């Protein structure tokens, strides 16, 4: 069962988080162990298993990035692996140059970069919203590929922010 | 995680850090990366057009100690090799030389990818340089 199925949702990237939370409460109540004390052991076991899927599902679907990574993974993208072939050269070039700039920066400049990266992440997240909606409408692999590219860039920038934080 | 002495040696005294002129027709540039860990690796080779031997190799890597050591070692191995010999370098040789633990094997893979990318870039330049319809002896 997919996380979407566990919540009775369509596999869409745009999710109403309040609705998700409500579904979680309702389903968790229905599956509460107290309700199963007089039921057969197999049913008790199933309820426990479903509760565990719901917990993982809530954590995954609530967060837009984790949600997108989950959907990408389900479509066969190699998410979370340390090696990936499809990083475009422009992105590598950009990240390389940013790393070079960080290396030569003093503390004040690093603060400037931190501000800049925060703005970039904000822009990326805004852009993702549009890409999510586009995928929900098209269900096309091309749109997933675009999202994947944006997530890679986001990950790189997050890593740069961490680098600044650990060096200051 | 404890790094091996060889990784530490390359990490503390990286060989051949720097860059070569990307526009030089005899220079091949490979840029690869792993978004998951934030690594970016640039590796460049300079090929002697007369002999086909790699005269110089430089790298610059942003990443963990193993990624730096893998690319540093790669540049050491590349120098003096022909392009074809360089293509035969396998990531497993880097793993063995640096005693990389399983979780760091992807760093050696990245280095092998960088070597291949640099050579591919060099070869693409070489093909472009050979004029179409040129008379060859």
Boltz contact constraints between the chains, C-beta under 6 A:
constraints:
  - contact:
      token1: [A, 82]
      token2: [B, 34]
      max_distance: 6.0
  - contact:
      token1: [A, 82]
      token2: [B, 36]
      max_distance: 6.0
  - contact:
      token1: [A, 82]
      token2: [B, 37]
      max_distance: 6.0
  - contact:
      token1: [A, 82]
      token2: [B, 106]
      max_distance: 6.0
  - contact:
      token1: [A, 83]
      token2: [B, 34]
      max_distance: 6.0
  - contact:
      token1: [A, 83]
      token2: [B, 106]
      max_distance: 6.0
  - contact:
      token1: [A, 83]
      token2: [B, 109]
      max_distance: 6.0
  - contact:
      token1: [A, 87]
      token2: [B, 33]
      max_distance: 6.0
  - contact:
      token1: [A, 92]
      token2: [B, 31]
      max_distance: 6.0
  - contact:
      token1: [A, 92]
      token2: [B, 33]
      max_distance: 6.0
  - contact:
      token1: [A, 92]
      token2: [B, 40]
      max_distance: 6.0
  - contact:
      token1: [A, 95]
      token2: [B, 40]
      max_distance: 6.0
  - contact:
      token1: [A, 96]
      token2: [B, 40]
      max_distance: 6.0
  - contact:
      token1: [A, 99]
      token2: [B, 62]
      max_distance: 6.0
  - contact:
      token1: [A, 152]
      token2: [B, 35]
      max_distance: 6.0
  - contact:
      token1: [A, 155]
      token2: [B, 35]
      max_distance: 6.0
  - contact:
      token1: [A, 156]
      token2: [B, 35]
      max_distance: 6.0
  - contact:
      token1: [A, 159]
      token2: [B, 38]
      max_distance: 6.0
